[in-house]
Amino acid sequence: MPHNGGATFFQLKKINANVKVLIASGYAKDGQIRKMIERGCSGFIQKPFGINELSQKIMKVLNE
C-alpha cells in the first residue's frame, strides 16, 4: 500500500461514512488499528490467514 493504512481508512470514511473496511495486518491490535475499529472499521483479520478465514471475515463484514 503506498500510503499508511490508517490514513487511507480515514480518507475513505470522509468520502463515504458507511464504507466497509476489513483491516488485514501482521501486527496485533495496536493503537492505530484499535483507533480505526473505534471509528467504524468493519473488522480485523490477523496475518497470516487462510482463504477460508478470509472469506468468512468478508462475508461477516458484508452481512452486517
CHARMM-style PDB file with segment names, atoms N, HN, CA, C and O in Angstrom:
ATOM      1  N   MET     1       0.851  -1.165   0.000  1.00  0.00      PROA
ATOM      2  CA  MET     1       0.000   0.000   0.000  1.00  0.00      PROA
ATOM      3  C   MET     1       0.905   1.238   0.000  1.00  0.00      PROA
ATOM      4  O   MET     1       1.811   1.336   0.828  1.00  0.00      PROA
ATOM      5  N   PRO     2       0.672   2.173  -0.909  1.00  0.00      PROA
ATOM      6  CA  PRO     2       1.555   3.333  -0.999  1.00  0.00      PROA
ATOM      7  C   PRO     2       1.399   4.314   0.158  1.00  0.00      PROA
ATOM      8  O   PRO     2       2.282   5.140   0.389  1.00  0.00      PROA
ATOM      9  N   HSD     3       0.309   4.236   0.872  1.00  0.00      PROA
ATOM     10  HN  HSD     3      -0.408   3.565   0.685  1.00  0.00      PROA
ATOM     11  CA  HSD     3       0.062   5.154   1.980  1.00  0.00      PROA
ATOM     12  C   HSD     3      -0.166   4.364   3.262  1.00  0.00      PROA
ATOM     13  O   HSD     3      -0.400   3.156   3.240  1.00  0.00      PROA
ATOM     14  N   ASN     4      -0.093   5.065   4.350  1.00  0.00      PROA
ATOM     15  HN  ASN     4       0.097   6.047   4.367  1.00  0.00      PROA
ATOM     16  CA  ASN     4      -0.395   4.476   5.642  1.00  0.00      PROA
ATOM     17  C   ASN     4      -1.836   3.964   5.643  1.00  0.00      PROA
ATOM     18  O   ASN     4      -2.747   4.670   5.212  1.00  0.00      PROA
ATOM     19  N   GLY     5      -2.041   2.737   6.128  1.00  0.00      PROA
ATOM     20  HN  GLY     5      -1.300   2.164   6.478  1.00  0.00      PROA
ATOM     21  CA  GLY     5      -3.378   2.152   6.145  1.00  0.00      PROA
ATOM     22  C   GLY     5      -4.369   2.974   6.948  1.00  0.00      PROA
ATOM     23  O   GLY     5      -5.530   3.099   6.561  1.00  0.00      PROA
ATOM     24  N   GLY     6      -3.921   3.536   8.066  1.00  0.00      PROA
ATOM     25  HN  GLY     6      -2.977   3.434   8.381  1.00  0.00      PROA
ATOM     26  CA  GLY     6      -4.803   4.367   8.888  1.00  0.00      PROA
ATOM     27  C   GLY     6      -5.245   5.606   8.142  1.00  0.00      PROA
ATOM     28  O   GLY     6      -6.424   5.961   8.174  1.00  0.00      PROA
ATOM     29  N   ALA     7      -4.315   6.275   7.466  1.00  0.00      PROA
ATOM     30  HN  ALA     7      -3.358   5.987   7.440  1.00  0.00      PROA
ATOM     31  CA  ALA     7      -4.656   7.474   6.692  1.00  0.00      PROA
ATOM     32  C   ALA     7      -5.624   7.132   5.566  1.00  0.00      PROA
ATOM     33  O   ALA     7      -6.565   7.880   5.300  1.00  0.00      PROA
ATOM     34  N   THR     8      -5.393   6.014   4.914  1.00  0.00      PROA
ATOM     35  HN  THR     8      -4.629   5.407   5.130  1.00  0.00      PROA
ATOM     36  CA  THR     8      -6.296   5.573   3.844  1.00  0.00      PROA
ATOM     37  C   THR     8      -7.696   5.330   4.387  1.00  0.00      PROA
ATOM     38  O   THR     8      -8.682   5.754   3.783  1.00  0.00      PROA
ATOM     39  N   PHE     9      -7.786   4.648   5.530  1.00  0.00      PROA
ATOM     40  HN  PHE     9      -6.986   4.304   6.021  1.00  0.00      PROA
ATOM     41  CA  PHE     9      -9.091   4.383   6.143  1.00  0.00      PROA
ATOM     42  C   PHE     9      -9.831   5.681   6.441  1.00  0.00      PROA
ATOM     43  O   PHE     9     -11.012   5.808   6.115  1.00  0.00      PROA
ATOM     44  N   PHE    10      -9.149   6.649   7.059  1.00  0.00      PROA
ATOM     45  HN  PHE    10      -8.190   6.546   7.324  1.00  0.00      PROA
ATOM     46  CA  PHE    10      -9.822   7.890   7.440  1.00  0.00      PROA
ATOM     47  C   PHE    10     -10.240   8.698   6.211  1.00  0.00      PROA
ATOM     48  O   PHE    10     -11.265   9.379   6.249  1.00  0.00      PROA
ATOM     49  N   GLN    11      -9.475   8.637   5.129  1.00  0.00      PROA
ATOM     50  HN  GLN    11      -8.643   8.083   5.097  1.00  0.00      PROA
ATOM     51  CA  GLN    11      -9.881   9.298   3.888  1.00  0.00      PROA
ATOM     52  C   GLN    11     -11.119   8.617   3.287  1.00  0.00      PROA
ATOM     53  O   GLN    11     -12.029   9.290   2.802  1.00  0.00      PROA
ATOM     54  N   LEU    12     -11.145   7.290   3.322  1.00  0.00      PROA
ATOM     55  HN  LEU    12     -10.406   6.744   3.716  1.00  0.00      PROA
ATOM     56  CA  LEU    12     -12.322   6.565   2.829  1.00  0.00      PROA
ATOM     57  C   LEU    12     -13.572   6.942   3.624  1.00  0.00      PROA
ATOM     58  O   LEU    12     -14.649   7.106   3.049  1.00  0.00      PROA
ATOM     59  N   LYS    13     -13.431   7.079   4.946  1.00  0.00      PROA
ATOM     60  HN  LYS    13     -12.556   6.946   5.413  1.00  0.00      PROA
ATOM     61  CA  LYS    13     -14.571   7.456   5.801  1.00  0.00      PROA
ATOM     62  C   LYS    13     -15.064   8.861   5.480  1.00  0.00      PROA
ATOM     63  O   LYS    13     -16.256   9.139   5.610  1.00  0.00      PROA
ATOM     64  N   LYS    14     -14.158   9.760   5.059  1.00  0.00      PROA
ATOM     65  HN  LYS    14     -13.189   9.534   4.953  1.00  0.00      PROA
ATOM     66  CA  LYS    14     -14.568  11.104   4.657  1.00  0.00      PROA
ATOM     67  C   LYS    14     -15.394  11.061   3.380  1.00  0.00      PROA
ATOM     68  O   LYS    14     -16.362  11.806   3.223  1.00  0.00      PROA
ATOM     69  N   ILE    15     -14.997  10.178   2.471  1.00  0.00      PROA
ATOM     70  HN  ILE    15     -14.211   9.573   2.599  1.00  0.00      PROA
ATOM     71  CA  ILE    15     -15.700  10.047   1.193  1.00  0.00      PROA
ATOM     72  C   ILE    15     -17.054   9.387   1.389  1.00  0.00      PROA
ATOM     73  O   ILE    15     -18.056   9.829   0.826  1.00  0.00      PROA
ATOM     74  N   ASN    16     -17.081   8.317   2.197  1.00  0.00      PROA
ATOM     75  HN  ASN    16     -16.267   7.959   2.654  1.00  0.00      PROA
ATOM     76  CA  ASN    16     -18.319   7.571   2.428  1.00  0.00      PROA
ATOM     77  C   ASN    16     -18.318   7.064   3.866  1.00  0.00      PROA
ATOM     78  O   ASN    16     -17.610   6.112   4.199  1.00  0.00      PROA
ATOM     79  N   ALA    17     -19.102   7.696   4.700  1.00  0.00      PROA
ATOM     80  HN  ALA    17     -19.677   8.468   4.431  1.00  0.00      PROA
ATOM     81  CA  ALA    17     -19.139   7.341   6.124  1.00  0.00      PROA
ATOM     82  C   ALA    17     -19.576   5.896   6.356  1.00  0.00      PROA
ATOM     83  O   ALA    17     -19.307   5.335   7.418  1.00  0.00      PROA
ATOM     84  N   ASN    18     -20.241   5.290   5.384  1.00  0.00      PROA
ATOM     85  HN  ASN    18     -20.460   5.745   4.521  1.00  0.00      PROA
ATOM     86  CA  ASN    18     -20.742   3.920   5.528  1.00  0.00      PROA
ATOM     87  C   ASN    18     -19.856   2.872   4.875  1.00  0.00      PROA
ATOM     88  O   ASN    18     -20.247   1.709   4.770  1.00  0.00      PROA
ATOM     89  N   VAL    19     -18.665   3.270   4.435  1.00  0.00      PROA
ATOM     90  HN  VAL    19     -18.347   4.215   4.521  1.00  0.00      PROA
ATOM     91  CA  VAL    19     -17.764   2.322   3.769  1.00  0.00      PROA
ATOM     92  C   VAL    19     -17.443   1.161   4.716  1.00  0.00      PROA
ATOM     93  O   VAL    19     -17.291   1.348   5.923  1.00  0.00      PROA
ATOM     94  N   LYS    20     -17.344  -0.030   4.146  1.00  0.00      PROA
ATOM     95  HN  LYS    20     -17.468  -0.183   3.165  1.00  0.00      PROA
ATOM     96  CA  LYS    20     -16.994  -1.219   4.920  1.00  0.00      PROA
ATOM     97  C   LYS    20     -15.521  -1.538   4.654  1.00  0.00      PROA
ATOM     98  O   LYS    20     -15.107  -1.731   3.511  1.00  0.00      PROA
ATOM     99  N   VAL    21     -14.737  -1.591   5.750  1.00  0.00      PROA
ATOM    100  HN  VAL    21     -15.074  -1.435   6.678  1.00  0.00      PROA
ATOM    101  CA  VAL    21     -13.301  -1.820   5.633  1.00  0.00      PROA
ATOM    102  C   VAL    21     -12.909  -2.964   6.550  1.00  0.00      PROA
ATOM    103  O   VAL    21     -13.258  -2.982   7.730  1.00  0.00      PROA
ATOM    104  N   LEU    22     -12.180  -3.915   5.993  1.00  0.00      PROA
ATOM    105  HN  LEU    22     -11.896  -3.901   5.034  1.00  0.00      PROA
ATOM    106  CA  LEU    22     -11.625  -5.026   6.762  1.00  0.00      PROA
ATOM    107  C   LEU    22     -10.114  -4.824   6.810  1.00  0.00      PROA
ATOM    108  O   LEU    22      -9.453  -4.835   5.772  1.00  0.00      PROA
ATOM    109  N   ILE    23      -9.569  -4.642   8.001  1.00  0.00      PROA
ATOM    110  HN  ILE    23     -10.106  -4.634   8.845  1.00  0.00      PROA
ATOM    111  CA  ILE    23      -8.134  -4.448   8.164  1.00  0.00      PROA
ATOM    112  C   ILE    23      -7.449  -5.805   8.211  1.00  0.00      PROA
ATOM    113  O   ILE    23      -7.866  -6.692   8.956  1.00  0.00      PROA
ATOM    114  N   ALA    24      -6.396  -5.965   7.413  1.00  0.00      PROA
ATOM    115  HN  ALA    24      -6.058  -5.244   6.807  1.00  0.00      PROA
ATOM    116  CA  ALA    24      -5.550  -7.156   7.461  1.00  0.00      PROA
ATOM    117  C   ALA    24      -4.167  -6.696   7.884  1.00  0.00      PROA
ATOM    118  O   ALA    24      -3.561  -5.854   7.221  1.00  0.00      PROA
ATOM    119  N   SER    25      -3.666  -7.238   8.977  1.00  0.00      PROA
ATOM    120  HN  SER    25      -4.159  -7.922   9.516  1.00  0.00      PROA
ATOM    121  CA  SER    25      -2.367  -6.797   9.483  1.00  0.00      PROA
ATOM    122  C   SER    25      -1.615  -7.954  10.117  1.00  0.00      PROA
ATOM    123  O   SER    25      -2.204  -8.891  10.656  1.00  0.00      PROA
ATOM    124  N   GLY    26      -0.314  -7.859  10.036  1.00  0.00      PROA
ATOM    125  HN  GLY    26       0.164  -7.098   9.598  1.00  0.00      PROA
ATOM    126  CA  GLY    26       0.548  -8.822  10.707  1.00  0.00      PROA
ATOM    127  C   GLY    26       0.804  -8.436  12.152  1.00  0.00      PROA
ATOM    128  O   GLY    26       1.374  -9.204  12.927  1.00  0.00      PROA
ATOM    129  N   TYR    27       0.372  -7.233  12.500  1.00  0.00      PROA
ATOM    130  HN  TYR    27      -0.091  -6.610  11.870  1.00  0.00      PROA
ATOM    131  CA  TYR    27       0.556  -6.743  13.863  1.00  0.00      PROA
ATOM    132  C   TYR    27      -0.695  -7.005  14.683  1.00  0.00      PROA
ATOM    133  O   TYR    27      -1.792  -7.133  14.138  1.00  0.00      PROA
ATOM    134  N   ALA    28      -0.523  -7.084  15.993  1.00  0.00      PROA
ATOM    135  HN  ALA    28       0.367  -6.980  16.436  1.00  0.00      PROA
ATOM    136  CA  ALA    28      -1.673  -7.219  16.890  1.00  0.00      PROA
ATOM    137  C   ALA    28      -2.486  -5.932  16.826  1.00  0.00      PROA
ATOM    138  O   ALA    28      -2.080  -4.962  16.186  1.00  0.00      PROA
ATOM    139  N   LYS    29      -3.621  -5.931  17.485  1.00  0.00      PROA
ATOM    140  HN  LYS    29      -3.951  -6.719  18.005  1.00  0.00      PROA
ATOM    141  CA  LYS    29      -4.469  -4.736  17.504  1.00  0.00      PROA
ATOM    142  C   LYS    29      -3.774  -3.636  18.296  1.00  0.00      PROA
ATOM    143  O   LYS    29      -4.054  -3.414  19.474  1.00  0.00      PROA
ATOM    144  N   ASP    30      -2.860  -2.955  17.613  1.00  0.00      PROA
ATOM    145  HN  ASP    30      -2.633  -3.135  16.656  1.00  0.00      PROA
ATOM    146  CA  ASP    30      -2.123  -1.879  18.267  1.00  0.00      PROA
ATOM    147  C   ASP    30      -2.978  -0.617  18.330  1.00  0.00      PROA
ATOM    148  O   ASP    30      -4.167  -0.654  18.014  1.00  0.00      PROA
ATOM    149  N   GLY    31      -2.382   0.487  18.733  1.00  0.00      PROA
ATOM    150  HN  GLY    31      -1.416   0.517  18.990  1.00  0.00      PROA
ATOM    151  CA  GLY    31      -3.113   1.734  18.908  1.00  0.00      PROA
ATOM    152  C   GLY    31      -3.829   2.214  17.665  1.00  0.00      PROA
ATOM    153  O   GLY    31      -4.994   2.605  17.733  1.00  0.00      PROA
ATOM    154  N   GLN    32      -3.142   2.189  16.513  1.00  0.00      PROA
ATOM    155  HN  GLN    32      -2.196   1.871  16.457  1.00  0.00      PROA
ATOM    156  CA  GLN    32      -3.751   2.687  15.291  1.00  0.00      PROA
ATOM    157  C   GLN    32      -4.896   1.787  14.833  1.00  0.00      PROA
ATOM    158  O   GLN    32      -5.946   2.285  14.428  1.00  0.00      PROA
ATOM    159  N   ILE    33      -4.711   0.494  14.890  1.00  0.00      PROA
ATOM    160  HN  ILE    33      -3.858   0.089  15.219  1.00  0.00      PROA
ATOM    161  CA  ILE    33      -5.777  -0.429  14.493  1.00  0.00      PROA
ATOM    162  C   ILE    33      -6.968  -0.277  15.430  1.00  0.00      PROA
ATOM    163  O   ILE    33      -8.114  -0.241  14.981  1.00  0.00      PROA
ATOM    164  N   ARG    34      -6.705  -0.191  16.712  1.00  0.00      PROA
ATOM    165  HN  ARG    34      -5.774  -0.220  17.077  1.00  0.00      PROA
ATOM    166  CA  ARG    34      -7.777  -0.012  17.691  1.00  0.00      PROA
ATOM    167  C   ARG    34      -8.546   1.289  17.420  1.00  0.00      PROA
ATOM    168  O   ARG    34      -9.770   1.327  17.539  1.00  0.00      PROA
ATOM    169  N   LYS    35      -7.826   2.342  17.059  1.00  0.00      PROA
ATOM    170  HN  LYS    35      -6.831   2.311  16.962  1.00  0.00      PROA
ATOM    171  CA  LYS    35      -8.466   3.626  16.761  1.00  0.00      PROA
ATOM    172  C   LYS    35      -9.382   3.503  15.546  1.00  0.00      PROA
ATOM    173  O   LYS    35     -10.483   4.053  15.535  1.00  0.00      PROA
ATOM    174  N   MET    36      -8.922   2.777  14.522  1.00  0.00      PROA
ATOM    175  HN  MET    36      -8.028   2.330  14.532  1.00  0.00      PROA
ATOM    176  CA  MET    36      -9.742   2.595  13.320  1.00  0.00      PROA
ATOM    177  C   MET    36     -11.000   1.794  13.649  1.00  0.00      PROA
ATOM    178  O   MET    36     -12.079   2.108  13.148  1.00  0.00      PROA
ATOM    179  N   ILE    37     -10.874   0.777  14.475  1.00  0.00      PROA
ATOM    180  HN  ILE    37      -9.997   0.522  14.883  1.00  0.00      PROA
ATOM    181  CA  ILE    37     -12.036  -0.023  14.865  1.00  0.00      PROA
ATOM    182  C   ILE    37     -13.019   0.838  15.649  1.00  0.00      PROA
ATOM    183  O   ILE    37     -14.228   0.759  15.433  1.00  0.00      PROA
ATOM    184  N   GLU    38     -12.499   1.661  16.561  1.00  0.00      PROA
ATOM    185  HN  GLU    38     -11.516   1.725  16.737  1.00  0.00      PROA
ATOM    186  CA  GLU    38     -13.371   2.543  17.344  1.00  0.00      PROA
ATOM    187  C   GLU    38     -14.074   3.572  16.469  1.00  0.00      PROA
ATOM    188  O   GLU    38     -15.161   4.033  16.816  1.00  0.00      PROA
ATOM    189  N   ARG    39     -13.476   3.938  15.344  1.00  0.00      PROA
ATOM    190  HN  ARG    39     -12.593   3.564  15.062  1.00  0.00      PROA
ATOM    191  CA  ARG    39     -14.056   4.949  14.464  1.00  0.00      PROA
ATOM    192  C   ARG    39     -14.830   4.341  13.303  1.00  0.00      PROA
ATOM    193  O   ARG    39     -15.104   5.023  12.315  1.00  0.00      PROA
ATOM    194  N   GLY    40     -15.184   3.067  13.414  1.00  0.00      PROA
ATOM    195  HN  GLY    40     -14.962   2.514  14.216  1.00  0.00      PROA
ATOM    196  CA  GLY    40     -16.114   2.497  12.454  1.00  0.00      PROA
ATOM    197  C   GLY    40     -15.565   1.492  11.472  1.00  0.00      PROA
ATOM    198  O   GLY    40     -16.261   1.127  10.524  1.00  0.00      PROA
ATOM    199  N   CYS    41     -14.341   1.028  11.662  1.00  0.00      PROA
ATOM    200  HN  CYS    41     -13.777   1.324  12.433  1.00  0.00      PROA
ATOM    201  CA  CYS    41     -13.828  -0.018  10.788  1.00  0.00      PROA
ATOM    202  C   CYS    41     -14.670  -1.280  10.984  1.00  0.00      PROA
ATOM    203  O   CYS    41     -15.053  -1.607  12.106  1.00  0.00      PROA
ATOM    204  N   SER    42     -14.947  -1.967   9.915  1.00  0.00      PROA
ATOM    205  HN  SER    42     -14.635  -1.701   9.003  1.00  0.00      PROA
ATOM    206  CA  SER    42     -15.864  -3.100   9.958  1.00  0.00      PROA
ATOM    207  C   SER    42     -15.281  -4.364  10.573  1.00  0.00      PROA
ATOM    208  O   SER    42     -16.028  -5.184  11.106  1.00  0.00      PROA
ATOM    209  N   GLY    43     -13.962  -4.540  10.512  1.00  0.00      PROA
ATOM    210  HN  GLY    43     -13.356  -3.874  10.079  1.00  0.00      PROA
ATOM    211  CA  GLY    43     -13.388  -5.754  11.067  1.00  0.00      PROA
ATOM    212  C   GLY    43     -11.889  -5.792  10.956  1.00  0.00      PROA
ATOM    213  O   GLY    43     -11.265  -4.924  10.345  1.00  0.00      PROA
ATOM    214  N   PHE    44     -11.320  -6.818  11.561  1.00  0.00      PROA
ATOM    215  HN  PHE    44     -11.826  -7.523  12.057  1.00  0.00      PROA
ATOM    216  CA  PHE    44      -9.866  -7.005  11.599  1.00  0.00      PROA
ATOM    217  C   PHE    44      -9.568  -8.479  11.411  1.00  0.00      PROA
ATOM    218  O   PHE    44     -10.249  -9.340  11.969  1.00  0.00      PROA
ATOM    219  N   ILE    45      -8.536  -8.764  10.615  1.00  0.00      PROA
ATOM    220  HN  ILE    45      -7.983  -8.064  10.162  1.00  0.00      PROA
ATOM    221  CA  ILE    45      -8.067 -10.131  10.455  1.00  0.00      PROA
ATOM    222  C   ILE    45      -6.549 -10.129  10.616  1.00  0.00      PROA
ATOM    223  O   ILE    45      -5.845  -9.317  10.015  1.00  0.00      PROA
ATOM    224  N   GLN    46      -6.067 -11.045  11.434  1.00  0.00      PROA
ATOM    225  HN  GLN    46      -6.639 -11.704  11.922  1.00  0.00      PROA
ATOM    226  CA  GLN    46      -4.635 -11.138  11.755  1.00  0.00      PROA
ATOM    227  C   GLN    46      -3.920 -11.988  10.709  1.00  0.00      PROA
ATOM    228  O   GLN    46      -4.358 -13.099  10.409  1.00  0.00      PROA
ATOM    229  N   LYS    47      -2.831 -11.476  10.157  1.00  0.00      PROA
ATOM    230  HN  LYS    47      -2.476 -10.574  10.401  1.00  0.00      PROA
ATOM    231  CA  LYS    47      -1.997 -12.267   9.257  1.00  0.00      PROA
ATOM    232  C   LYS    47      -1.134 -13.206  10.082  1.00  0.00      PROA
ATOM    233  O   LYS    47      -0.781 -12.849  11.206  1.00  0.00      PROA
ATOM    234  N   PRO    48      -0.786 -14.347   9.606  1.00  0.00      PROA
ATOM    235  CA  PRO    48      -1.238 -14.945   8.352  1.00  0.00      PROA
ATOM    236  C   PRO    48      -2.633 -15.555   8.507  1.00  0.00      PROA
ATOM    237  O   PRO    48      -3.032 -15.955   9.601  1.00  0.00      PROA
ATOM    238  N   PHE    49      -3.348 -15.617   7.418  1.00  0.00      PROA
ATOM    239  HN  PHE    49      -3.024 -15.292   6.530  1.00  0.00      PROA
ATOM    240  CA  PHE    49      -4.671 -16.219   7.423  1.00  0.00      PROA
ATOM    241  C   PHE    49      -4.870 -17.005   6.137  1.00  0.00      PROA
ATOM    242  O   PHE    49      -4.208 -16.754   5.130  1.00  0.00      PROA
ATOM    243  N   GLY    50      -5.773 -17.942   6.184  1.00  0.00      PROA
ATOM    244  HN  GLY    50      -6.311 -18.147   7.002  1.00  0.00      PROA
ATOM    245  CA  GLY    50      -6.078 -18.756   5.011  1.00  0.00      PROA
ATOM    246  C   GLY    50      -7.273 -18.205   4.262  1.00  0.00      PROA
ATOM    247  O   GLY    50      -7.969 -17.313   4.746  1.00  0.00      PROA
ATOM    248  N   ILE    51      -7.499 -18.736   3.094  1.00  0.00      PROA
ATOM    249  HN  ILE    51      -6.933 -19.461   2.700  1.00  0.00      PROA
ATOM    250  CA  ILE    51      -8.593 -18.274   2.235  1.00  0.00      PROA
ATOM    251  C   ILE    51      -9.957 -18.484   2.897  1.00  0.00      PROA
ATOM    252  O   ILE    51     -10.859 -17.662   2.732  1.00  0.00      PROA
ATOM    253  N   ASN    52     -10.108 -19.575   3.641  1.00  0.00      PROA
ATOM    254  HN  ASN    52      -9.376 -20.242   3.775  1.00  0.00      PROA
ATOM    255  CA  ASN    52     -11.395 -19.826   4.294  1.00  0.00      PROA
ATOM    256  C   ASN    52     -11.667 -18.803   5.383  1.00  0.00      PROA
ATOM    257  O   ASN    52     -12.782 -18.291   5.485  1.00  0.00      PROA
ATOM    258  N   GLU    53     -10.658 -18.496   6.201  1.00  0.00      PROA
ATOM    259  HN  GLU    53      -9.752 -18.911   6.118  1.00  0.00      PROA
ATOM    260  CA  GLU    53     -10.828 -17.492   7.253  1.00  0.00      PROA
ATOM    261  C   GLU    53     -11.114 -16.122   6.641  1.00  0.00      PROA
ATOM    262  O   GLU    53     -11.968 -15.385   7.134  1.00  0.00      PROA
ATOM    263  N   LEU    54     -10.398 -15.780   5.563  1.00  0.00      PROA
ATOM    264  HN  LEU    54      -9.705 -16.379   5.162  1.00  0.00      PROA
ATOM    265  CA  LEU    54     -10.624 -14.500   4.895  1.00  0.00      PROA
ATOM    266  C   LEU    54     -12.036 -14.409   4.336  1.00  0.00      PROA
ATOM    267  O   LEU    54     -12.709 -13.394   4.517  1.00  0.00      PROA
ATOM    268  N   SER    55     -12.486 -15.445   3.670  1.00  0.00      PROA
ATOM    269  HN  SER    55     -11.939 -16.269   3.523  1.00  0.00      PROA
ATOM    270  CA  SER    55     -13.829 -15.409   3.083  1.00  0.00      PROA
ATOM    271  C   SER    55     -14.904 -15.318   4.167  1.00  0.00      PROA
ATOM    272  O   SER    55     -15.920 -14.653   3.967  1.00  0.00      PROA
ATOM    273  N   GLN    56     -14.698 -15.971   5.307  1.00  0.00      PROA
ATOM    274  HN  GLN    56     -13.872 -16.510   5.470  1.00  0.00      PROA
ATOM    275  CA  GLN    56     -15.654 -15.862   6.413  1.00  0.00      PROA
ATOM    276  C   GLN    56     -15.702 -14.442   6.961  1.00  0.00      PROA
ATOM    277  O   GLN    56     -16.782 -13.922   7.242  1.00  0.00      PROA
ATOM    278  N   LYS    57     -14.537 -13.808   7.114  1.00  0.00      PROA
ATOM    279  HN  LYS    57     -13.660 -14.231   6.885  1.00  0.00      PROA
ATOM    280  CA  LYS    57     -14.487 -12.428   7.614  1.00  0.00      PROA
ATOM    281  C   LYS    57     -15.157 -11.478   6.631  1.00  0.00      PROA
ATOM    282  O   LYS    57     -15.905 -10.589   7.039  1.00  0.00      PROA
ATOM    283  N   ILE    58     -14.899 -11.655   5.351  1.00  0.00      PROA
ATOM    284  HN  ILE    58     -14.292 -12.377   5.018  1.00  0.00      PROA
ATOM    285  CA  ILE    58     -15.519 -10.798   4.339  1.00  0.00      PROA
ATOM    286  C   ILE    58     -17.032 -10.941   4.373  1.00  0.00      PROA
ATOM    287  O   ILE    58     -17.753  -9.944   4.343  1.00  0.00      PROA
ATOM    288  N   MET    59     -17.514 -12.177   4.434  1.00  0.00      PROA
ATOM    289  HN  MET    59     -16.928 -12.987   4.458  1.00  0.00      PROA
ATOM    290  CA  MET    59     -18.964 -12.394   4.486  1.00  0.00      PROA
ATOM    291  C   MET    59     -19.582 -11.771   5.734  1.00  0.00      PROA
ATOM    292  O   MET    59     -20.674 -11.206   5.673  1.00  0.00      PROA
ATOM    293  N   LYS    60     -18.885 -11.872   6.864  1.00  0.00      PROA
ATOM    294  HN  LYS    60     -17.998 -12.331   6.914  1.00  0.00      PROA
ATOM    295  CA  LYS    60     -19.377 -11.269   8.099  1.00  0.00      PROA
ATOM    296  C   LYS    60     -19.501  -9.752   7.944  1.00  0.00      PROA
ATOM    297  O   LYS    60     -20.514  -9.162   8.320  1.00  0.00      PROA
ATOM    298  N   VAL    61     -18.462  -9.128   7.387  1.00  0.00      PROA
ATOM    299  HN  VAL    61     -17.639  -9.607   7.081  1.00  0.00      PROA
ATOM    300  CA  VAL    61     -18.474  -7.677   7.195  1.00  0.00      PROA
ATOM    301  C   VAL    61     -19.597  -7.276   6.229  1.00  0.00      PROA
ATOM    302  O   VAL    61     -20.316  -6.310   6.486  1.00  0.00      PROA
ATOM    303  N   LEU    62     -19.747  -7.994   5.149  1.00  0.00      PROA
ATOM    304  HN  LEU    62     -19.163  -8.778   4.940  1.00  0.00      PROA
ATOM    305  CA  LEU    62     -20.776  -7.643   4.153  1.00  0.00      PROA
ATOM    306  C   LEU    62     -22.193  -7.841   4.686  1.00  0.00      PROA
ATOM    307  O   LEU    62     -23.111  -7.122   4.293  1.00  0.00      PROA
ATOM    308  N   ASN    63     -22.369  -8.801   5.568  1.00  0.00      PROA
ATOM    309  HN  ASN    63     -21.623  -9.385   5.888  1.00  0.00      PROA
ATOM    310  CA  ASN    63     -23.707  -9.088   6.096  1.00  0.00      PROA
ATOM    311  C   ASN    63     -24.110  -8.207   7.272  1.00  0.00      PROA
ATOM    312  O   ASN    63     -25.268  -8.231   7.691  1.00  0.00      PROA
ATOM    313  N   GLU    64     -23.181  -7.437   7.807  1.00  0.00      PROA
ATOM    314  HN  GLU    64     -22.241  -7.417   7.467  1.00  0.00      PROA
ATOM    315  CA  GLU    64     -23.516  -6.572   8.947  1.00  0.00      PROA
ATOM    316  C   GLU    64     -24.140  -5.294   8.480  1.00  0.00      PROA
ATOM    317  OT1 GLU    64     -24.489  -4.442   9.297  1.00  0.00      PROA
TER     318      GLU     64
END
